[in-house]
């Protein structure tokens, strides 16, 4: 039968529409096995955006064994036939996607998950991983040559994971650019306290075990998650300005009189809230464990973790990170000066606030401490390289950059810039170029020469 002209046109339109639909819906493909960070190319994962982690872990300090089930809610950013998760060493026994058993394979620290049905772009999905084993800390030149990550203590475990050790204890998209909210449930032997991020939802004893549930309702980078377990003396309350505070201190350290951790934490939280903008999380606090061999502290979100009683300067540094590093996180690890340079500069601001030393004088002390031929001046702060990403220059020269910026643009613009930065990128990620653009916008000045000299060029700058 011969079709009319209108029928032929309709058929052509239908075929064209079908062709468009096919073109607009590409075939599912696997997500990338990393986000491509130059320092850690396989950290994080492509093809999805992490939204929420529900961690359920049980730890036996006597054997060191961890058993866990992690459920990640994520949103597909492409049509996915498969996707990866980061998990180091621990054995996976089962994977489910949207409640149905899924296939999985392992290559090194990458778990490749193949769901029964392809996942459509823009749709949320859940992946649940059951796993277990004996987590081991990482070691190497990155973190001052110290162990870091999941570190066994005499009565439990101290968990501090920057930059790449979160995946030693739970499967994740282990990169700060893929932030999510968290529920963290911890089972430990009765008599021990489990401390984690955010606020305490519940705790109860049953059958010789203590079950603790913490909730971090603000987006968090994986490396900032903790499940520190041990014997702790806990003090709770509110800062003078009203922020809830939770401080846990190992009783072994109870007689240390070097610093009042609770008081300094409360005072610094309130002061930084005036200088940097509103406190970004539901609770502030501290975890102070008897783990001096770790030799470092970490800006664990909402409760910085200290491996021993630290001085006031360290406490104010780690609390400044709640704004610079935790709320505003790096886009890539090469931007780490945005964390460490700012927190170091906060130490100088604290001394200025206390009336003991001006930030300018702190700058001069740091600047004059090293001759021009010192290797310190050979680190490019804006891209310090993986094994030297925590070099002292990232901290000290980063802070010097901020003092030079302050003196160039003046106090009014500078102290407008800091809260503008934390407000603009609150709970998100940013890089050095973002900071330079904002500094120029707030100050109305062209600042390329300053940042080029202090961040992108090696050698001791002339004053």
C-alpha positions as CSV (number, residue, x, y, z in Angstrom):
1,X,0.0,0.0,0.0
2,X,1.3,3.4,-0.9
3,X,1.7,5.8,2.0
4,X,0.4,9.4,1.8
5,X,2.9,12.2,2.0
6,X,1.9,13.0,5.6
7,X,2.3,9.4,6.6
8,X,5.8,9.3,5.0
9,X,6.8,12.4,6.8
10,X,5.5,11.0,10.1
11,X,7.5,7.8,9.5
12,X,10.7,9.8,8.8
13,X,10.1,11.8,12.0
14,X,9.6,8.7,14.1
15,X,12.8,7.2,12.7
16,X,14.7,10.4,13.4
17,X,13.4,10.5,17.0
18,X,14.4,6.8,17.5
19,X,17.9,7.6,16.2
20,X,18.1,10.6,18.6
21,X,17.1,8.4,21.6
22,X,19.8,5.9,20.7
23,X,22.4,8.6,20.3
24,X,21.4,10.2,23.6
25,X,21.7,6.9,25.5
26,X,25.2,5.5,25.0
27,X,25.9,1.9,25.8
28,X,27.0,1.2,29.4
29,X,30.7,1.2,30.0
30,X,32.9,0.6,33.0
31,X,33.8,3.5,35.2
32,X,37.4,4.6,35.5
33,X,39.5,2.9,38.1
34,X,40.7,6.3,39.5
35,X,40.1,10.0,39.2
36,X,43.5,10.6,37.8
37,X,45.1,12.5,40.6
38,X,48.8,12.9,39.6
39,X,50.0,11.8,43.0
40,X,47.6,8.9,43.4
41,X,46.2,8.0,40.0
42,X,44.1,5.1,41.2
43,X,42.6,6.7,44.2
44,X,38.9,7.6,43.8
45,X,36.8,6.1,41.1
46,X,35.0,7.3,37.9
47,X,31.5,6.7,36.8
48,X,29.7,7.6,40.0
49,X,29.5,10.2,42.8
50,X,29.6,9.0,46.4
51,X,26.6,10.3,48.4
52,X,26.5,8.4,51.7
53,X,28.5,5.7,53.5
54,X,26.9,3.4,56.0
55,X,29.9,1.7,57.8
56,X,29.3,-1.3,60.1
57,X,32.5,-2.6,61.6
58,X,33.4,-5.0,64.4
59,X,37.0,-4.9,65.8
60,X,38.6,-7.5,68.1
61,X,41.7,-5.9,69.6
62,X,43.1,-9.2,70.9
63,X,43.4,-10.6,67.4
64,X,43.5,-7.4,65.4
65,X,40.7,-8.6,63.2
66,X,38.2,-6.3,61.5
67,X,34.9,-7.5,60.0
68,X,32.8,-5.0,58.2
69,X,29.9,-4.3,55.9
70,X,30.0,-1.1,54.0
71,X,26.9,0.2,52.1
72,X,27.6,3.1,49.7
73,X,24.8,5.1,48.2
74,X,26.1,6.7,45.0
75,X,24.8,8.4,41.8
76,X,25.9,7.2,38.4
77,X,27.5,9.9,36.3
78,X,27.5,7.7,33.2
79,X,25.7,4.6,32.1
80,X,27.7,2.0,34.0
81,X,28.3,-1.6,33.2
82,X,30.8,-1.9,36.0
83,X,32.6,0.3,38.5
84,X,35.6,0.1,40.9
85,X,36.0,0.6,44.7
86,X,39.3,1.1,46.6
87,X,40.1,-1.5,49.2
88,X,43.6,-2.4,50.4
89,X,44.5,-6.0,51.5
90,X,41.2,-7.0,53.2
91,X,39.3,-9.9,51.8
92,X,35.9,-9.4,50.1
93,X,33.4,-12.2,50.6
94,X,30.2,-10.7,49.0
95,X,29.0,-7.7,47.0
96,X,25.5,-6.6,46.4
97,X,24.2,-3.8,44.1
98,X,20.7,-2.6,44.8
99,X,20.1,-5.6,47.1
100,X,21.1,-8.2,44.5
101,X,24.3,-10.3,44.4
102,X,26.8,-8.8,42.0
103,X,30.0,-10.1,40.5
104,X,33.4,-8.8,41.5
105,X,37.0,-9.2,40.7
106,X,40.2,-7.9,42.3
107,X,43.3,-6.4,40.9
108,X,45.6,-5.1,43.6
109,X,43.8,-2.5,45.6
110,X,40.9,-2.2,43.1
111,X,37.6,-4.1,43.5
112,X,35.7,-4.1,40.2
113,X,32.0,-4.6,40.7
114,X,29.7,-5.9,37.9
115,X,26.0,-5.5,38.7
116,X,23.5,-7.8,37.1
117,X,21.8,-4.8,35.4
118,X,23.5,-1.8,34.0
119,X,23.2,1.4,36.1
120,X,21.7,4.4,34.4
121,X,23.3,7.8,34.4
122,X,21.7,10.1,37.0
123,X,20.2,7.3,39.0
124,X,21.1,6.5,42.6
125,X,22.2,3.0,43.5
126,X,23.6,1.2,46.5
127,X,26.6,-1.2,46.7
128,X,27.1,-3.3,49.8
129,X,30.5,-5.0,50.4
130,X,31.1,-7.6,53.1
131,X,34.8,-8.0,54.0
132,X,37.2,-8.8,56.7
133,X,40.8,-9.4,57.7
134,X,43.6,-7.8,59.7
135,X,44.1,-4.1,58.6
136,X,47.7,-3.0,58.5
137,X,49.0,0.6,58.6
138,X,50.7,2.1,55.7
139,X,54.3,3.4,55.8
140,X,56.6,5.4,53.6
141,X,58.1,8.8,53.0
142,X,54.7,10.5,52.5
143,X,53.8,11.1,56.2
144,X,57.1,11.9,57.8
145,X,58.2,8.3,57.5
146,X,55.6,7.3,60.1
147,X,53.0,4.6,60.1
148,X,49.5,6.0,59.4
149,X,46.1,4.6,58.8
150,X,44.8,1.8,61.0
151,X,47.3,1.6,63.9
152,X,46.9,-0.9,66.6
153,X,47.3,0.4,70.2
154,X,47.7,-1.6,73.5
155,X,43.9,-1.3,74.1
156,X,42.4,-0.8,70.7
157,X,43.2,1.2,67.5
158,X,44.2,4.7,66.5
159,X,42.8,5.6,63.1
160,X,44.3,8.5,61.1
161,X,44.3,8.0,57.4
162,X,45.7,11.0,55.4
163,X,46.2,10.8,52.5
164,X,45.5,7.3,51.2
165,X,44.7,4.9,54.1
166,X,40.9,5.1,54.5
167,X,40.7,2.2,52.1
168,X,42.7,0.1,54.5
169,X,39.6,-0.3,56.6
170,X,36.6,0.3,54.4
171,X,35.9,0.1,50.6
172,X,35.4,3.5,49.2
173,X,36.1,6.1,46.5
174,X,39.2,7.1,48.5
175,X,39.9,10.6,47.2
176,X,39.0,14.0,48.8
177,X,37.2,15.1,45.7
178,X,34.4,12.5,46.3
179,X,32.9,13.6,49.6
180,X,29.9,12.0,51.2
181,X,28.0,11.9,54.5
182,X,28.4,9.0,56.9
183,X,26.8,6.7,59.4
184,X,29.5,4.8,61.3
185,X,28.5,1.8,63.5
186,X,31.3,0.2,65.6
187,X,31.2,-3.0,67.6
188,X,34.0,-3.3,70.2
189,X,34.6,-5.3,73.4
190,X,32.6,-4.0,76.3
191,X,34.6,-1.5,78.4
192,X,36.1,0.2,75.4
193,X,34.9,3.5,73.8
194,X,34.6,3.9,70.0
195,X,34.9,7.5,68.8
196,X,34.1,8.7,65.3
197,X,33.0,11.7,63.3
198,X,30.0,13.9,63.8
199,X,27.6,13.4,66.7
200,X,26.9,10.3,68.8
201,X,23.6,8.8,67.9
202,X,23.5,5.9,70.3
203,X,25.6,3.5,72.4
204,X,24.7,0.3,74.3
205,X,26.2,-2.8,75.7
206,X,25.0,-6.3,74.7
207,X,26.6,-9.7,75.0
208,X,30.0,-8.5,76.1
209,X,30.2,-5.9,73.3
210,X,29.6,-2.2,73.1
211,X,27.8,-1.0,70.0
212,X,28.3,2.7,69.1
213,X,26.6,4.7,66.3
214,X,28.0,8.0,65.0
215,X,26.6,10.2,62.3
216,X,28.5,12.8,60.2
217,X,25.7,14.7,58.4
218,X,28.1,17.1,56.6
219,X,30.1,16.0,53.5
220,X,33.4,14.4,54.4
221,X,36.5,13.3,52.6
222,X,37.3,9.6,53.2
223,X,40.7,10.3,54.8
224,X,39.0,12.2,57.6
225,X,36.9,9.3,58.7
226,X,37.9,7.5,61.9
227,X,36.9,4.6,64.1
228,X,39.3,5.0,67.0
229,X,38.8,2.5,69.8
230,X,40.2,2.3,73.3
231,X,39.9,3.3,76.9
232,X,39.0,7.0,77.1
233,X,37.9,9.5,79.6
234,X,35.2,11.5,77.9
235,X,34.1,15.1,78.6
236,X,31.2,16.7,76.8
237,X,29.6,20.1,76.9
238,X,29.4,23.3,74.8
239,X,31.9,25.9,73.9
240,X,31.2,29.4,75.3
241,X,29.6,30.3,71.9
242,X,27.4,27.2,72.1
243,X,29.0,24.6,69.8
244,X,28.7,21.0,71.2
245,X,32.1,19.6,72.2
246,X,33.2,16.0,72.8
247,X,36.8,15.3,74.1
248,X,38.1,11.8,74.6
249,X,41.5,11.4,76.3
250,X,43.3,8.1,77.1
251,X,43.4,7.8,80.9
252,X,47.1,6.9,80.6
253,X,47.6,10.6,79.7
254,X,45.3,11.9,82.4
255,X,48.2,13.3,84.5
256,X,49.7,15.2,81.7
257,X,49.6,18.9,82.6
258,X,51.0,20.3,79.4
259,X,47.8,21.6,78.0
260,X,44.0,21.6,78.8
261,X,42.8,20.0,75.6
262,X,39.1,20.7,76.3
263,X,39.6,24.4,77.1
264,X,41.9,25.1,74.2
265,X,39.6,23.2,71.8
266,X,36.6,25.3,73.0
267,X,38.4,28.6,72.8
268,X,40.0,28.0,69.4
269,X,36.8,26.7,67.9
270,X,35.0,29.9,68.9
271,X,37.8,32.2,67.9
272,X,38.2,30.6,64.4
273,X,34.5,30.9,64.0
274,X,34.9,34.7,64.3
275,X,37.9,34.8,61.9
276,X,37.1,32.1,59.3
277,X,33.3,32.1,59.3
278,X,30.7,29.9,61.2
279,X,31.9,26.6,62.5
280,X,31.1,24.1,59.7
281,X,30.2,21.0,61.6
282,X,27.7,19.8,64.3
283,X,30.3,19.1,66.9
284,X,33.9,20.0,67.8
285,X,36.3,18.1,70.0
286,X,39.4,15.9,70.2
287,X,40.6,12.4,70.4
288,X,43.8,12.0,72.4
289,X,45.3,8.5,72.4
290,X,48.4,7.0,73.8
291,X,50.1,6.4,70.5
292,X,53.3,8.6,70.6
293,X,55.1,6.4,68.1
294,X,52.7,7.7,65.4
295,X,54.3,11.1,65.9
296,X,51.6,13.2,64.3
297,X,48.1,14.5,64.7
298,X,45.3,14.7,62.1
299,X,42.4,17.0,61.4
300,X,39.8,14.2,61.7
301,X,36.5,15.9,60.8
302,X,34.8,17.3,63.9
303,X,37.3,15.7,66.3
304,X,41.0,16.1,65.5
305,X,43.0,13.0,66.5
306,X,46.2,13.4,68.5
307,X,48.6,10.5,69.0
308,X,49.7,11.9,72.4
309,X,48.9,15.1,74.3
310,X,50.0,17.9,72.1
311,X,50.7,21.6,72.7
312,X,48.3,24.5,72.2
313,X,49.9,25.3,68.9
314,X,49.1,21.9,67.5
315,X,45.5,22.0,68.7
316,X,44.8,25.4,67.1
317,X,46.4,24.1,63.9
318,X,44.3,21.0,63.7
319,X,41.1,23.0,64.5
320,X,41.8,25.5,61.8
321,X,41.8,22.5,59.4
322,X,38.1,22.1,60.1
323,X,37.7,25.1,57.8
324,X,40.8,24.6,55.6
325,X,41.0,21.0,54.6
326,X,37.8,19.5,56.0
327,X,35.0,21.8,55.0
328,X,37.0,23.2,52.0
329,X,38.9,20.2,50.7
330,X,41.6,20.0,48.0
331,X,40.6,19.2,44.5
332,X,43.8,17.3,44.0
333,X,46.6,16.4,46.5
334,X,49.0,18.8,44.8
335,X,46.9,21.7,46.3
336,X,47.8,20.5,49.9
337,X,49.2,23.9,50.8
338,X,45.6,25.1,50.9
339,X,45.3,22.9,54.0
340,X,48.7,23.0,55.6
341,X,49.7,26.6,54.7
342,X,46.5,27.9,56.0
343,X,46.6,25.9,59.3
344,X,50.2,27.0,59.9
345,X,49.2,30.6,59.3
346,X,46.4,30.0,61.8
347,X,49.1,29.3,64.4
348,X,50.6,32.7,63.7
349,X,47.2,34.3,64.0
350,X,46.6,32.6,67.3
351,X,49.9,34.0,68.7
352,X,48.9,37.4,67.4
353,X,45.5,36.9,69.1
354,X,47.2,35.9,72.3
355,X,49.5,39.0,72.1
356,X,52.7,36.9,72.2
357,X,53.9,37.5,68.6
358,X,52.6,39.3,65.5
359,X,52.1,37.3,62.3
360,X,54.6,39.5,60.7
361,X,57.2,38.6,63.3
362,X,56.3,34.9,62.9
363,X,56.9,35.3,59.1
364,X,60.3,36.9,59.7
365,X,61.3,34.1,62.1
366,X,60.4,31.5,59.5
367,X,61.9,33.4,56.6
368,X,65.2,34.1,58.4
369,X,65.6,30.6,59.8
370,X,67.0,29.2,56.6
371,X,69.7,30.4,54.3
372,X,69.1,30.8,50.6
373,X,70.9,27.5,49.8
374,X,68.7,25.5,52.2
375,X,66.8,22.7,50.4
376,X,63.6,24.1,52.0
377,X,63.5,26.7,49.3
378,X,63.7,24.1,46.5
379,X,60.1,22.8,47.1
380,X,57.5,24.2,44.7
381,X,54.7,24.8,47.2
382,X,51.9,24.7,44.6
383,X,53.0,21.3,43.4
384,X,55.3,19.7,46.0
385,X,55.3,16.2,44.5
386,X,53.9,13.1,46.2
387,X,56.7,12.0,48.5
388,X,57.3,15.6,49.7
389,X,53.7,16.7,49.9
390,X,54.1,17.2,53.6
391,X,57.5,18.9,53.4
392,X,58.0,21.7,55.9
393,X,58.0,24.2,53.0
394,X,54.3,23.4,52.2
395,X,53.5,24.4,55.8
396,X,55.9,27.3,56.4
397,X,56.2,28.8,52.9
398,X,52.5,28.4,52.4
399,X,52.0,30.4,55.6
400,X,54.5,33.0,54.4
401,X,52.5,33.3,51.2
402,X,49.5,34.3,53.2
403,X,51.4,36.9,55.2
404,X,52.8,38.4,52.0
405,X,49.2,38.5,50.7
406,X,47.9,40.1,53.8
407,X,50.6,42.8,53.7
408,X,49.9,43.4,50.0
409,X,46.1,43.8,50.1
410,X,45.7,45.0,53.7
411,X,44.0,43.7,56.7
412,X,40.5,44.7,55.7
413,X,40.6,42.8,52.4
414,X,42.5,39.9,53.9
415,X,40.1,39.2,56.7
416,X,37.2,39.5,54.3
417,X,38.9,37.0,52.0
418,X,39.3,34.2,54.5
419,X,35.6,33.8,55.4
420,X,34.6,34.5,51.8
421,X,36.8,31.5,50.8
422,X,35.2,29.1,53.4
423,X,31.7,30.3,52.5
424,X,32.1,30.0,48.7
425,X,33.5,26.4,48.9
426,X,31.8,25.2,52.1
427,X,31.6,21.4,52.0
428,X,33.2,21.3,48.6
429,X,36.6,21.2,46.8
430,X,38.8,23.9,45.5
431,X,42.3,24.5,44.0
432,X,45.0,27.1,44.0
433,X,43.7,28.8,40.9
434,X,40.3,29.3,42.7
435,X,42.0,30.9,45.7
436,X,44.0,33.3,43.5
437,X,40.9,34.4,41.6
438,X,39.0,35.0,44.8
439,X,41.9,37.0,46.3
440,X,42.1,39.2,43.2
441,X,38.3,39.7,43.2
442,X,38.1,40.6,46.9
443,X,41.2,42.9,46.8
444,X,40.6,44.4,43.4
445,X,44.3,43.8,42.7
446,X,46.2,41.8,40.2
447,X,48.3,39.3,42.2
448,X,50.0,37.0,39.7
449,X,53.5,38.2,40.6
450,X,53.0,37.5,44.4
451,X,51.7,34.0,43.9
452,X,54.2,33.2,41.2
453,X,57.0,34.2,43.5
454,X,55.8,32.4,46.6
455,X,54.0,29.3,45.3
456,X,55.2,28.5,41.8
457,X,58.9,29.4,41.9
458,X,61.8,27.8,43.8
459,X,64.5,29.7,45.6
460,X,64.3,32.1,48.5
461,X,62.3,35.2,47.5
462,X,63.8,38.6,48.1
463,X,62.0,40.9,50.5
